[in-house]
Amino acid sequence: MISKNLLNLLKDPIFKDIPQNINIEIIDALIEIEKGFGWILFIEQFMGKTFEIPVIQTQNLKQFKKSFQIIFENSQTNKKIKISWKYIWKHYFLVFKLDDKKYRLSNEDNNRKLEEIGIKNGTIFHFEKRLIRKRNKQNLNQNYN
């Protein structure tokens, strides 16, 4: 019922710049921005494209990531390509700077509020590959001898 009403609302010319495949959190964030209680955060992608992600100040990192996923998928011209977000979040940090210090956010931070982490309006994020050390059998055998 709500989804049908939402789709009808999004057909209104006033909302023409809002993607059709959007969740209620993004709409709430856009409303909160208009009220002065929301933020726009930015994620710079590998290929130089920057995504604007509307958020509510009280959201947690997991909700922010979900909003990014929806906005990213809506921007893709080739809809046949399926992205494994589980892989992305496991193998890449979201990184931002605060007072000239770099902060890496991992899945362990998912339940933390954005404000609690130090994120504020206009924060710019980028992805950074995690370094995963592979242990070979020889090293494992040496540890057990």
PyMOL CGO cylinders between C-alpha atoms (Angstrom):
from pymol import cmd
from pymol.cgo import CYLINDER

trace = [
    CYLINDER, 0.00, 0.00, 0.00, 2.70, 2.48, 1.02, 0.3, 1, 1, 1, 1, 1, 1,
    CYLINDER, 2.70, 2.48, 1.02, 4.90, 1.51, -1.94, 0.3, 1, 1, 1, 1, 1, 1,
    CYLINDER, 4.90, 1.51, -1.94, 2.03, 2.07, -4.38, 0.3, 1, 1, 1, 1, 1, 1,
    CYLINDER, 2.03, 2.07, -4.38, 1.27, 5.49, -2.86, 0.3, 1, 1, 1, 1, 1, 1,
    CYLINDER, 1.27, 5.49, -2.86, 4.95, 6.36, -2.91, 0.3, 1, 1, 1, 1, 1, 1,
    CYLINDER, 4.95, 6.36, -2.91, 5.24, 5.45, -6.60, 0.3, 1, 1, 1, 1, 1, 1,
    CYLINDER, 5.24, 5.45, -6.60, 2.20, 7.58, -7.41, 0.3, 1, 1, 1, 1, 1, 1,
    CYLINDER, 2.20, 7.58, -7.41, 3.72, 10.47, -5.47, 0.3, 1, 1, 1, 1, 1, 1,
    CYLINDER, 3.72, 10.47, -5.47, 7.04, 10.11, -7.32, 0.3, 1, 1, 1, 1, 1, 1,
    CYLINDER, 7.04, 10.11, -7.32, 5.23, 10.43, -10.67, 0.3, 1, 1, 1, 1, 1, 1,
    CYLINDER, 5.23, 10.43, -10.67, 4.38, 14.03, -9.77, 0.3, 1, 1, 1, 1, 1, 1,
    CYLINDER, 4.38, 14.03, -9.77, 6.50, 16.48, -11.86, 0.3, 1, 1, 1, 1, 1, 1,
    CYLINDER, 6.50, 16.48, -11.86, 7.76, 18.12, -8.66, 0.3, 1, 1, 1, 1, 1, 1,
    CYLINDER, 7.76, 18.12, -8.66, 9.64, 14.91, -7.83, 0.3, 1, 1, 1, 1, 1, 1,
    CYLINDER, 9.64, 14.91, -7.83, 11.02, 14.22, -11.33, 0.3, 1, 1, 1, 1, 1, 1,
    CYLINDER, 11.02, 14.22, -11.33, 14.66, 14.29, -10.14, 0.3, 1, 1, 1, 1, 1, 1,
    CYLINDER, 14.66, 14.29, -10.14, 14.05, 11.61, -7.48, 0.3, 1, 1, 1, 1, 1, 1,
    CYLINDER, 14.05, 11.61, -7.48, 14.80, 8.05, -8.68, 0.3, 1, 1, 1, 1, 1, 1,
    CYLINDER, 14.80, 8.05, -8.68, 11.90, 5.60, -8.88, 0.3, 1, 1, 1, 1, 1, 1,
    CYLINDER, 11.90, 5.60, -8.88, 13.74, 2.85, -6.99, 0.3, 1, 1, 1, 1, 1, 1,
    CYLINDER, 13.74, 2.85, -6.99, 14.18, 4.74, -3.72, 0.3, 1, 1, 1, 1, 1, 1,
    CYLINDER, 14.18, 4.74, -3.72, 13.61, 3.77, -0.12, 0.3, 1, 1, 1, 1, 1, 1,
    CYLINDER, 13.61, 3.77, -0.12, 11.72, 5.59, 2.59, 0.3, 1, 1, 1, 1, 1, 1,
    CYLINDER, 11.72, 5.59, 2.59, 14.96, 6.47, 4.46, 0.3, 1, 1, 1, 1, 1, 1,
    CYLINDER, 14.96, 6.47, 4.46, 16.21, 8.51, 1.50, 0.3, 1, 1, 1, 1, 1, 1,
    CYLINDER, 16.21, 8.51, 1.50, 12.88, 10.32, 1.21, 0.3, 1, 1, 1, 1, 1, 1,
    CYLINDER, 12.88, 10.32, 1.21, 12.92, 11.01, 4.96, 0.3, 1, 1, 1, 1, 1, 1,
    CYLINDER, 12.92, 11.01, 4.96, 16.47, 12.33, 4.63, 0.3, 1, 1, 1, 1, 1, 1,
    CYLINDER, 16.47, 12.33, 4.63, 15.48, 14.66, 1.79, 0.3, 1, 1, 1, 1, 1, 1,
    CYLINDER, 15.48, 14.66, 1.79, 12.62, 15.99, 3.92, 0.3, 1, 1, 1, 1, 1, 1,
    CYLINDER, 12.62, 15.99, 3.92, 14.95, 16.44, 6.92, 0.3, 1, 1, 1, 1, 1, 1,
    CYLINDER, 14.95, 16.44, 6.92, 17.44, 18.33, 4.75, 0.3, 1, 1, 1, 1, 1, 1,
    CYLINDER, 17.44, 18.33, 4.75, 14.67, 20.75, 3.81, 0.3, 1, 1, 1, 1, 1, 1,
    CYLINDER, 14.67, 20.75, 3.81, 13.90, 21.19, 7.53, 0.3, 1, 1, 1, 1, 1, 1,
    CYLINDER, 13.90, 21.19, 7.53, 17.59, 21.71, 8.34, 0.3, 1, 1, 1, 1, 1, 1,
    CYLINDER, 17.59, 21.71, 8.34, 18.08, 18.38, 10.15, 0.3, 1, 1, 1, 1, 1, 1,
    CYLINDER, 18.08, 18.38, 10.15, 19.64, 16.35, 7.36, 0.3, 1, 1, 1, 1, 1, 1,
    CYLINDER, 19.64, 16.35, 7.36, 23.00, 16.21, 5.69, 0.3, 1, 1, 1, 1, 1, 1,
    CYLINDER, 23.00, 16.21, 5.69, 24.43, 15.56, 2.26, 0.3, 1, 1, 1, 1, 1, 1,
    CYLINDER, 24.43, 15.56, 2.26, 27.43, 13.24, 2.36, 0.3, 1, 1, 1, 1, 1, 1,
    CYLINDER, 27.43, 13.24, 2.36, 29.62, 12.46, -0.64, 0.3, 1, 1, 1, 1, 1, 1,
    CYLINDER, 29.62, 12.46, -0.64, 31.23, 9.22, -1.81, 0.3, 1, 1, 1, 1, 1, 1,
    CYLINDER, 31.23, 9.22, -1.81, 33.94, 9.47, -4.45, 0.3, 1, 1, 1, 1, 1, 1,
    CYLINDER, 33.94, 9.47, -4.45, 34.02, 6.40, -6.62, 0.3, 1, 1, 1, 1, 1, 1,
    CYLINDER, 34.02, 6.40, -6.62, 37.10, 4.83, -8.20, 0.3, 1, 1, 1, 1, 1, 1,
    CYLINDER, 37.10, 4.83, -8.20, 36.36, 6.27, -11.64, 0.3, 1, 1, 1, 1, 1, 1,
    CYLINDER, 36.36, 6.27, -11.64, 36.05, 9.85, -10.40, 0.3, 1, 1, 1, 1, 1, 1,
    CYLINDER, 36.05, 9.85, -10.40, 32.27, 10.02, -10.09, 0.3, 1, 1, 1, 1, 1, 1,
    CYLINDER, 32.27, 10.02, -10.09, 30.93, 11.53, -6.87, 0.3, 1, 1, 1, 1, 1, 1,
    CYLINDER, 30.93, 11.53, -6.87, 27.64, 10.43, -5.34, 0.3, 1, 1, 1, 1, 1, 1,
    CYLINDER, 27.64, 10.43, -5.34, 25.53, 12.68, -3.11, 0.3, 1, 1, 1, 1, 1, 1,
    CYLINDER, 25.53, 12.68, -3.11, 23.89, 10.71, -0.32, 0.3, 1, 1, 1, 1, 1, 1,
    CYLINDER, 23.89, 10.71, -0.32, 21.14, 12.42, 1.71, 0.3, 1, 1, 1, 1, 1, 1,
    CYLINDER, 21.14, 12.42, 1.71, 21.07, 11.26, 5.34, 0.3, 1, 1, 1, 1, 1, 1,
    CYLINDER, 21.07, 11.26, 5.34, 19.37, 12.07, 8.60, 0.3, 1, 1, 1, 1, 1, 1,
    CYLINDER, 19.37, 12.07, 8.60, 21.84, 13.12, 11.30, 0.3, 1, 1, 1, 1, 1, 1,
    CYLINDER, 21.84, 13.12, 11.30, 20.70, 10.29, 13.59, 0.3, 1, 1, 1, 1, 1, 1,
    CYLINDER, 20.70, 10.29, 13.59, 21.26, 7.49, 11.05, 0.3, 1, 1, 1, 1, 1, 1,
    CYLINDER, 21.26, 7.49, 11.05, 23.84, 4.81, 11.62, 0.3, 1, 1, 1, 1, 1, 1,
    CYLINDER, 23.84, 4.81, 11.62, 26.57, 3.73, 9.21, 0.3, 1, 1, 1, 1, 1, 1,
    CYLINDER, 26.57, 3.73, 9.21, 24.62, 0.70, 7.99, 0.3, 1, 1, 1, 1, 1, 1,
    CYLINDER, 24.62, 0.70, 7.99, 21.68, 2.91, 6.94, 0.3, 1, 1, 1, 1, 1, 1,
    CYLINDER, 21.68, 2.91, 6.94, 24.09, 5.27, 5.16, 0.3, 1, 1, 1, 1, 1, 1,
    CYLINDER, 24.09, 5.27, 5.16, 25.63, 2.35, 3.25, 0.3, 1, 1, 1, 1, 1, 1,
    CYLINDER, 25.63, 2.35, 3.25, 22.17, 1.11, 2.23, 0.3, 1, 1, 1, 1, 1, 1,
    CYLINDER, 22.17, 1.11, 2.23, 21.25, 4.56, 0.90, 0.3, 1, 1, 1, 1, 1, 1,
    CYLINDER, 21.25, 4.56, 0.90, 24.50, 4.65, -1.09, 0.3, 1, 1, 1, 1, 1, 1,
    CYLINDER, 24.50, 4.65, -1.09, 23.78, 1.21, -2.56, 0.3, 1, 1, 1, 1, 1, 1,
    CYLINDER, 23.78, 1.21, -2.56, 20.36, 2.35, -3.80, 0.3, 1, 1, 1, 1, 1, 1,
    CYLINDER, 20.36, 2.35, -3.80, 21.68, 5.60, -5.25, 0.3, 1, 1, 1, 1, 1, 1,
    CYLINDER, 21.68, 5.60, -5.25, 24.61, 3.80, -6.91, 0.3, 1, 1, 1, 1, 1, 1,
    CYLINDER, 24.61, 3.80, -6.91, 22.38, 1.11, -8.44, 0.3, 1, 1, 1, 1, 1, 1,
    CYLINDER, 22.38, 1.11, -8.44, 19.98, 3.77, -9.76, 0.3, 1, 1, 1, 1, 1, 1,
    CYLINDER, 19.98, 3.77, -9.76, 22.89, 5.52, -11.49, 0.3, 1, 1, 1, 1, 1, 1,
    CYLINDER, 22.89, 5.52, -11.49, 24.02, 2.44, -13.40, 0.3, 1, 1, 1, 1, 1, 1,
    CYLINDER, 24.02, 2.44, -13.40, 23.19, 2.32, -17.09, 0.3, 1, 1, 1, 1, 1, 1,
    CYLINDER, 23.19, 2.32, -17.09, 23.83, -1.43, -17.35, 0.3, 1, 1, 1, 1, 1, 1,
    CYLINDER, 23.83, -1.43, -17.35, 21.23, -2.84, -14.97, 0.3, 1, 1, 1, 1, 1, 1,
    CYLINDER, 21.23, -2.84, -14.97, 22.22, -6.44, -15.79, 0.3, 1, 1, 1, 1, 1, 1,
    CYLINDER, 22.22, -6.44, -15.79, 25.41, -6.22, -13.74, 0.3, 1, 1, 1, 1, 1, 1,
    CYLINDER, 25.41, -6.22, -13.74, 24.80, -7.37, -10.18, 0.3, 1, 1, 1, 1, 1, 1,
    CYLINDER, 24.80, -7.37, -10.18, 27.05, -5.95, -7.49, 0.3, 1, 1, 1, 1, 1, 1,
    CYLINDER, 27.05, -5.95, -7.49, 27.94, -8.02, -4.45, 0.3, 1, 1, 1, 1, 1, 1,
    CYLINDER, 27.94, -8.02, -4.45, 27.69, -5.42, -1.71, 0.3, 1, 1, 1, 1, 1, 1,
    CYLINDER, 27.69, -5.42, -1.71, 28.75, -8.03, 0.84, 0.3, 1, 1, 1, 1, 1, 1,
    CYLINDER, 28.75, -8.03, 0.84, 32.02, -8.36, -1.08, 0.3, 1, 1, 1, 1, 1, 1,
    CYLINDER, 32.02, -8.36, -1.08, 32.46, -4.57, -1.35, 0.3, 1, 1, 1, 1, 1, 1,
    CYLINDER, 32.46, -4.57, -1.35, 31.96, -3.93, 2.37, 0.3, 1, 1, 1, 1, 1, 1,
    CYLINDER, 31.96, -3.93, 2.37, 34.17, -6.89, 3.30, 0.3, 1, 1, 1, 1, 1, 1,
    CYLINDER, 34.17, -6.89, 3.30, 37.10, -5.90, 1.05, 0.3, 1, 1, 1, 1, 1, 1,
    CYLINDER, 37.10, -5.90, 1.05, 37.00, -2.09, 1.18, 0.3, 1, 1, 1, 1, 1, 1,
    CYLINDER, 37.00, -2.09, 1.18, 37.01, 0.53, 3.92, 0.3, 1, 1, 1, 1, 1, 1,
    CYLINDER, 37.01, 0.53, 3.92, 34.96, 3.69, 3.66, 0.3, 1, 1, 1, 1, 1, 1,
    CYLINDER, 34.96, 3.69, 3.66, 37.51, 6.40, 4.48, 0.3, 1, 1, 1, 1, 1, 1,
    CYLINDER, 37.51, 6.40, 4.48, 37.03, 10.05, 5.44, 0.3, 1, 1, 1, 1, 1, 1,
    CYLINDER, 37.03, 10.05, 5.44, 39.19, 12.82, 6.88, 0.3, 1, 1, 1, 1, 1, 1,
    CYLINDER, 39.19, 12.82, 6.88, 38.45, 14.81, 10.00, 0.3, 1, 1, 1, 1, 1, 1,
    CYLINDER, 38.45, 14.81, 10.00, 40.88, 17.48, 11.22, 0.3, 1, 1, 1, 1, 1, 1,
    CYLINDER, 40.88, 17.48, 11.22, 43.59, 16.18, 8.86, 0.3, 1, 1, 1, 1, 1, 1,
    CYLINDER, 43.59, 16.18, 8.86, 43.31, 12.67, 10.31, 0.3, 1, 1, 1, 1, 1, 1,
    CYLINDER, 43.31, 12.67, 10.31, 42.15, 9.73, 8.18, 0.3, 1, 1, 1, 1, 1, 1,
    CYLINDER, 42.15, 9.73, 8.18, 39.44, 7.43, 9.56, 0.3, 1, 1, 1, 1, 1, 1,
    CYLINDER, 39.44, 7.43, 9.56, 38.70, 3.98, 8.15, 0.3, 1, 1, 1, 1, 1, 1,
    CYLINDER, 38.70, 3.98, 8.15, 35.20, 2.65, 8.72, 0.3, 1, 1, 1, 1, 1, 1,
    CYLINDER, 35.20, 2.65, 8.72, 34.63, -1.09, 8.76, 0.3, 1, 1, 1, 1, 1, 1,
    CYLINDER, 34.63, -1.09, 8.76, 31.61, -3.34, 9.21, 0.3, 1, 1, 1, 1, 1, 1,
    CYLINDER, 31.61, -3.34, 9.21, 32.26, -3.22, 12.96, 0.3, 1, 1, 1, 1, 1, 1,
    CYLINDER, 32.26, -3.22, 12.96, 31.12, 0.43, 12.86, 0.3, 1, 1, 1, 1, 1, 1,
    CYLINDER, 31.12, 0.43, 12.86, 27.78, -0.36, 11.17, 0.3, 1, 1, 1, 1, 1, 1,
    CYLINDER, 27.78, -0.36, 11.17, 25.63, 0.25, 14.27, 0.3, 1, 1, 1, 1, 1, 1,
    CYLINDER, 25.63, 0.25, 14.27, 27.39, 3.47, 15.27, 0.3, 1, 1, 1, 1, 1, 1,
    CYLINDER, 27.39, 3.47, 15.27, 25.58, 6.76, 14.64, 0.3, 1, 1, 1, 1, 1, 1,
    CYLINDER, 25.58, 6.76, 14.64, 27.12, 9.01, 12.01, 0.3, 1, 1, 1, 1, 1, 1,
    CYLINDER, 27.12, 9.01, 12.01, 27.46, 11.88, 14.51, 0.3, 1, 1, 1, 1, 1, 1,
    CYLINDER, 27.46, 11.88, 14.51, 29.15, 9.56, 17.01, 0.3, 1, 1, 1, 1, 1, 1,
    CYLINDER, 29.15, 9.56, 17.01, 31.81, 8.65, 14.42, 0.3, 1, 1, 1, 1, 1, 1,
    CYLINDER, 31.81, 8.65, 14.42, 32.56, 12.32, 13.73, 0.3, 1, 1, 1, 1, 1, 1,
    CYLINDER, 32.56, 12.32, 13.73, 30.78, 12.56, 10.39, 0.3, 1, 1, 1, 1, 1, 1,
    CYLINDER, 30.78, 12.56, 10.39, 29.13, 15.89, 9.59, 0.3, 1, 1, 1, 1, 1, 1,
    CYLINDER, 29.13, 15.89, 9.59, 27.40, 17.63, 6.71, 0.3, 1, 1, 1, 1, 1, 1,
    CYLINDER, 27.40, 17.63, 6.71, 29.56, 17.66, 3.58, 0.3, 1, 1, 1, 1, 1, 1,
    CYLINDER, 29.56, 17.66, 3.58, 31.90, 14.84, 4.65, 0.3, 1, 1, 1, 1, 1, 1,
    CYLINDER, 31.90, 14.84, 4.65, 33.60, 13.24, 1.65, 0.3, 1, 1, 1, 1, 1, 1,
    CYLINDER, 33.60, 13.24, 1.65, 34.29, 9.49, 1.64, 0.3, 1, 1, 1, 1, 1, 1,
    CYLINDER, 34.29, 9.49, 1.64, 36.30, 7.31, -0.66, 0.3, 1, 1, 1, 1, 1, 1,
    CYLINDER, 36.30, 7.31, -0.66, 36.98, 3.59, -0.84, 0.3, 1, 1, 1, 1, 1, 1,
    CYLINDER, 36.98, 3.59, -0.84, 40.26, 2.07, 0.24, 0.3, 1, 1, 1, 1, 1, 1,
    CYLINDER, 40.26, 2.07, 0.24, 41.15, -1.57, -0.39, 0.3, 1, 1, 1, 1, 1, 1,
    CYLINDER, 41.15, -1.57, -0.39, 41.79, -3.60, 2.74, 0.3, 1, 1, 1, 1, 1, 1,
    CYLINDER, 41.79, -3.60, 2.74, 45.07, -5.42, 2.91, 0.3, 1, 1, 1, 1, 1, 1,
    CYLINDER, 45.07, -5.42, 2.91, 44.28, -9.05, 3.57, 0.3, 1, 1, 1, 1, 1, 1,
    CYLINDER, 44.28, -9.05, 3.57, 47.23, -11.19, 4.50, 0.3, 1, 1, 1, 1, 1, 1,
    CYLINDER, 47.23, -11.19, 4.50, 47.14, -14.71, 3.18, 0.3, 1, 1, 1, 1, 1, 1,
    CYLINDER, 47.14, -14.71, 3.18, 48.81, -17.37, 5.23, 0.3, 1, 1, 1, 1, 1, 1,
    CYLINDER, 48.81, -17.37, 5.23, 50.28, -20.22, 3.29, 0.3, 1, 1, 1, 1, 1, 1,
    CYLINDER, 50.28, -20.22, 3.29, 50.46, -23.84, 4.48, 0.3, 1, 1, 1, 1, 1, 1,
    CYLINDER, 50.46, -23.84, 4.48, 54.16, -23.58, 5.28, 0.3, 1, 1, 1, 1, 1, 1,
    CYLINDER, 54.16, -23.58, 5.28, 53.57, -20.70, 7.72, 0.3, 1, 1, 1, 1, 1, 1,
    CYLINDER, 53.57, -20.70, 7.72, 50.67, -22.58, 9.31, 0.3, 1, 1, 1, 1, 1, 1,
    CYLINDER, 50.67, -22.58, 9.31, 52.80, -25.71, 9.77, 0.3, 1, 1, 1, 1, 1, 1,
    CYLINDER, 52.80, -25.71, 9.77, 55.60, -23.67, 11.35, 0.3, 1, 1, 1, 1, 1, 1,
    CYLINDER, 55.60, -23.67, 11.35, 53.16, -22.22, 13.87, 0.3, 1, 1, 1, 1, 1, 1,
    CYLINDER, 53.16, -22.22, 13.87, 52.09, -25.69, 15.01, 0.3, 1, 1, 1, 1, 1, 1,
    CYLINDER, 52.09, -25.69, 15.01, 55.58, -27.21, 15.33, 0.3, 1, 1, 1, 1, 1, 1,
]
cmd.load_cgo(trace, "trace")
